[in-house]
Amino acid sequence: MNQRGITTLELMLVVVIIGILSMITMTEFFKVHNRAYVGAALSDLQVLRQAIAMHDAEYGYFPDVDANSLNGLVSQLIDPMGHPYLSPPSGRNWSTFAYVAPDPSDLTGDYELTVVCMDHQRTQITVHWNSVVEYLRLGP
């Protein structure tokens, strides 16, 4: 007898293949998505680092008050004319923000900026600056 149609086994095989392809696609999508969050957070941190450097150039010291919010730090980054050094980044790329000010007794001064990205792995980015070296650390 000549039968036409799809057997249950063939249908299940097609569903499994589609499932495997969609898993591969979603995995790659999440990798790109995570890299985008980390890249955007790094870009925002670069803007903040430049504003902190301008504050240091104008006043001779870094902002000296710890800040646990972006607005707390930006409110300290005011030039001598009373204008902010920057338009603050949106802060949408991270869930946690911390600025640790330099110790007032340390003339060389070093500060630390730490953010936790909104990516799926909750990547922590720490920027540590001192008079000798500046380093950037990415971690879970």
Residue pairs with C-beta under 8 A, 6 or more apart in sequence:
30 120
33 119
33 120
34 119
34 120
34 121
34 123
37 93
37 117
37 118
37 119
37 123
38 117
38 119
38 123
38 125
38 138
40 93
41 93
41 94
41 115
41 117
41 123
41 125
42 125
42 136
44 89
44 90
44 91
44 93
44 94
44 115
45 113
45 115
45 125
45 127
47 86
47 89
48 73
48 86
48 89
48 113
49 113
49 127
49 129
50 85
50 86
51 74
51 77
51 85
51 86
52 62
52 63
52 77
52 111
52 129
54 77
54 79
54 85
55 62
55 63
55 76
55 77
55 85
56 62
56 109
58 79
58 80
59 80
61 102
61 109
62 101
62 102
62 109
62 111
63 73
63 76
63 77
63 99
63 101
63 111
64 101
64 102
64 104
65 72
65 76
65 101
66 98
66 99
66 100
66 101
67 73
67 76
67 97
67 98
67 99
67 101
68 97
68 98
68 99
69 97
70 88
70 89
70 91
70 97
71 88
72 99
73 97
73 99
74 84
74 86
74 88
77 84
77 85
77 86
78 84
78 85
79 85
91 97
92 118
93 115
93 117
93 118
94 115
94 116
94 117
94 118
94 125
95 116
95 117
95 118
95 122
96 114
96 115
96 116
97 114
97 115
98 112
98 113
98 114
98 115
99 111
99 112
99 113
100 111
100 112
100 113
100 114
101 111
102 109
102 110
102 111
103 109
108 130
108 131
109 130
109 131
110 128
110 129
110 130
110 131
111 128
111 129
112 126
112 127
112 128
112 129
113 126
113 127
114 124
114 125
114 126
114 127
115 124
115 125
116 122
116 123
116 124
116 125
117 123
117 124
117 125
121 140
122 140
123 138
123 139
123 140
124 137
124 138
124 139
124 140
125 136
125 137
125 138
126 136
126 137
126 139
127 134
127 135
127 136
128 134
128 135
128 137
